Amino acid sequence: MLTITKTLVAAIAVSAVQALPQAASTLATVATPSSAIATPSAAAPSPDPEVQAALFRDLFSAPTAIKRFQRLLTAKGQELLSGDALRNLIVFNFNGAMPAKGALGGATKAANIETFPILTGLGISTTLGFLNACGINTPHVHPRATEFLTVVEGEVDFGYILENGLVAAGQNAEVAGTLSKFEGTVFPQGSIHYQINNQCKPATFVAALNNEDPGTSQVAQNFFGLNPDVVNATLGFPKTIDGKNIEQFRKYLPVNIAQSVDICLKKCGYQGGSPTGNSAGTPSATPSGY
């Protein structure tokens, strides 16, 4: 538990520095594969909210699975849709992942029940994560799904904490390791878990989840959203982060995906978001492959 606590505090502390005004950096650009940029594809138009709501009402009321597919993929149950009308319903485009506002560490893009309605009732969803150099997917929980994550480019460190009682009191309960290209691991449903790219090149992962609506709860951000007295009583340290100054501190909480740990930034030649140009493999202004 000590290690995960250090990770949380480190991520928060680093984000506090990065939330301050600084020169724009290409590390903050969207991390998408160069091959994706070079390959044009028809993107589905943004759905009209009323049309989307009507679609889900129709899908949820279907008495059988085949009726659900019929309502989604056919013209009044007579013939399949064709062309872009069909493609936009059966092909999900993971290109163009956009980072959260203020995030520097990378971006994720998820195919779930909301973004890809054909998943309704299928019990599966997928997220692609693009981690920049030193990027961290901050500790979070999926309340309704187990996740199987596979690295498809680069190297990713990970860790997770299961429910209470795994080990004796006072012992380290964090299950942690490193994944290289084409290696994977599982994060059991409800576990607190994270991924960090501690390398100077971008990394990409694919996460499959056994629920079309897995949900995500960011641990640090949501914890500090609790009643300040509860936060203060729970932490007990450090005294500079307590109920007395929680409102002041809250604005510095890490945006997912946050830029990660100082030691990695220094190793990769970044200071304040800009490369320093050291000779030990410093990443270029535009990270390789992105």
MOBEL-V778686 format. One record per residue. N is the residue number from 1. PHI is phi in whole degrees, -180 to 180 (NA if undefined). OMEGA is omega in degrees with one decimal (NA if undefined). BURIAL is + if it has 24 or more other ideal C-beta (glycine too) atoms within 12 Angstrom, else -. Layout:
N	PHI	OMEGA	BURIAL
N	PHI	OMEGA	BURIAL
This chain:
1	NA	-179.2	+
2	-62	-178.1	-
3	-64	-179.4	-
4	-65	177.4	+
5	-64	178.1	+
6	-62	179.5	-
7	-63	178.5	+
8	-60	-177.6	+
9	-64	179.8	+
10	-64	-179.5	+
11	-62	180.0	+
12	-66	-177.6	+
13	-65	179.4	+
14	-62	-179.3	+
15	-65	178.8	+
16	-61	178.2	+
17	-69	-173.8	+
18	-75	178.2	+
19	-73	179.0	+
20	-73	-179.9	-
21	-57	177.2	-
22	-155	-179.5	-
23	-65	179.3	-
24	-64	-178.8	-
25	-130	177.8	+
26	-72	171.9	-
27	-63	-177.0	+
28	-84	-179.9	+
29	-73	-179.1	+
30	-64	-179.7	+
31	-93	177.5	+
32	-128	-177.4	+
33	-59	179.8	+
34	-62	179.6	-
35	-64	179.3	-
36	-68	-179.4	-
37	-67	-176.3	-
38	-81	-177.2	-
39	-112	-178.9	-
40	-68	175.9	-
41	-149	-179.4	-
42	-74	-180.0	-
43	-93	178.4	-
44	-68	178.5	+
45	-67	177.7	-
46	-63	-175.6	-
47	-71	173.6	-
48	-70	-176.4	-
49	-54	-179.4	-
50	-69	177.7	-
51	-65	178.9	-
52	-62	179.7	-
53	-63	179.4	-
54	-65	178.7	-
55	-61	-178.3	+
56	-68	175.3	+
57	-60	-179.9	-
58	-67	-179.3	-
59	-67	-177.7	+
60	-68	-177.8	-
61	-91	-179.7	-
62	-65	-175.7	-
63	-73	-179.7	-
64	-136	179.4	-
65	-63	-178.1	-
66	-66	176.2	-
67	-66	178.4	-
68	-65	177.9	+
69	-65	179.9	+
70	-62	-179.2	-
71	-67	-177.0	+
72	-87	-166.4	+
73	-109	-177.1	+
74	-125	173.6	-
75	-94	178.9	-
76	54	175.4	-
77	74	-176.5	-
78	-99	-178.3	-
79	-150	179.1	-
80	-64	169.1	-
81	-65	-178.1	-
82	-141	175.9	-
83	61	-178.3	-
84	-63	179.5	-
85	-60	178.2	-
86	-80	-177.0	-
87	-57	-177.7	-
88	-66	179.0	+
89	-95	-174.1	+
90	-116	180.0	-
91	-121	178.2	-
92	-101	-177.2	+
93	-99	179.9	-
94	-86	177.5	+
95	-69	173.0	+
96	74	177.0	-
97	-60	-176.9	+
98	-111	178.2	-
99	-72	173.4	+
100	-64	-179.3	+
101	-57	178.2	-
102	87	-178.2	-
103	-79	179.7	+
104	-114	-168.7	+
105	-82	-178.6	+
106	145	-176.2	+
107	-158	172.9	+
108	-129	174.3	+
109	-142	-171.2	+
110	-118	168.5	+
111	-98	-179.9	+
112	-136	-174.5	+
113	-60	-178.2	+
114	-78	-175.7	-
115	-92	-175.7	+
116	-145	-170.1	+
117	-57	-179.7	+
118	-63	178.3	+
119	-75	-178.6	+
120	-53	177.8	+
121	82	-175.9	+
122	-93	174.9	-
123	70	-179.6	-
124	-154	172.7	+
125	-153	-177.3	+
126	-143	174.5	+
127	-124	170.2	+
128	-103	179.1	+
129	-118	178.7	+
130	-117	-177.0	+
131	-98	173.9	+
132	-69	175.1	+
133	-53	179.0	+
134	67	179.1	+
135	-83	179.0	+
136	-131	168.3	+
137	-88	-166.0	+
138	-60	-176.2	+
139	-51	-177.2	+
140	-152	-178.7	+
141	-132	168.7	+
142	-104	-173.3	+
143	-69	-174.4	-
144	-126	-176.2	-
145	-156	165.6	+
146	-92	-176.3	+
147	-116	170.2	+
148	-113	-174.4	+
149	-108	178.4	+
150	-125	176.7	+
151	-83	-179.4	+
152	-112	175.4	+
153	-157	177.3	+
154	85	-177.5	+
155	-142	-175.4	+
156	-133	170.6	+
157	-88	-178.1	+
158	-143	174.0	+
159	-161	175.0	+
160	-152	176.9	+
161	-120	177.1	+
162	-84	178.4	-
163	-69	179.8	-
164	-58	170.5	-
165	100	-179.0	-
166	-67	-178.8	-
167	-130	179.7	-
168	-66	179.7	-
169	-55	178.7	-
170	89	179.1	-
171	-91	179.8	-
172	-69	-177.2	-
173	-105	-177.6	+
174	-79	173.2	+
175	-90	-171.8	-
176	-140	178.2	+
177	-177	-179.8	-
178	-131	178.0	-
179	-113	172.0	+
180	-95	-177.3	-
181	-55	179.0	-
182	68	169.5	-
183	-110	-176.5	-
184	-137	176.6	-
185	-151	-178.4	+
186	-116	173.0	+
187	-117	-176.7	+
188	-58	-179.8	-
189	-52	177.5	-
190	85	-179.6	-
191	-75	173.0	+
192	-82	-176.0	+
193	-144	-178.9	+
194	-151	172.9	+
195	-135	179.2	+
196	-131	171.1	+
197	-98	-177.9	+
198	-90	-179.9	+
199	-104	-177.1	+
200	-93	175.5	+
201	-120	-179.7	+
202	-63	176.5	+
203	-134	179.4	+
204	-131	176.5	+
205	-133	174.9	+
206	-117	-179.4	+
207	-116	175.9	+
208	-100	-177.7	+
209	-127	-173.7	+
210	-90	174.4	-
211	-160	178.8	+
212	-73	177.6	+
213	-135	-172.2	+
214	-70	-176.8	+
215	73	177.0	+
216	-142	176.8	+
217	-126	179.7	-
218	-74	-168.5	+
219	-66	-174.8	+
220	-64	-177.2	+
221	-61	-177.6	+
222	-75	177.1	-
223	-61	-179.1	+
224	-75	173.4	+
225	-86	178.7	-
226	-73	175.4	-
227	-52	-177.3	-
228	-53	179.6	-
229	-66	178.4	-
230	-69	177.9	-
231	-60	-178.7	+
232	-62	-178.2	-
233	-68	-177.8	-
234	-74	-178.2	-
235	-71	-176.3	+
236	72	178.8	-
237	-162	-21.0	-
238	-72	-173.0	-
239	-67	177.3	-
240	-80	175.7	-
241	-121	-179.3	+
242	-146	-175.8	-
243	-61	-176.9	-
244	-74	-177.4	-
245	-128	-174.9	-
246	-63	-179.7	+
247	-66	178.0	-
248	-67	-175.4	-
249	-80	-171.3	+
250	-55	-176.4	+
251	-67	179.9	-
252	-97	179.4	+
253	-61	-174.3	+
254	-68	172.6	+
255	-84	178.3	+
256	-84	2.8	+
257	-92	-177.9	+
258	-84	173.5	+
259	-79	-168.8	+
260	-94	-163.6	+
261	-42	-178.1	+
262	-53	-175.4	-
263	-61	178.9	-
264	-72	179.7	+
265	-60	179.4	+
266	-67	179.0	-
267	-59	-176.3	+
268	-90	175.0	+
269	83	179.0	+
270	-109	174.0	+
271	-136	-178.5	-
272	64	176.9	-
273	90	-179.0	+
274	-122	178.7	-
275	-69	-179.7	+
276	-93	176.2	-
277	81	176.3	-
278	-71	-173.1	-
279	-93	-174.2	-
280	-97	174.7	-
281	73	178.6	-
282	-60	178.7	-
283	-65	178.8	+
284	-74	-179.5	-
285	-59	172.2	-
286	-106	-174.9	-
287	-53	-176.8	+
288	-56	176.2	-
289	86	-178.1	+
290	-131	NA	+
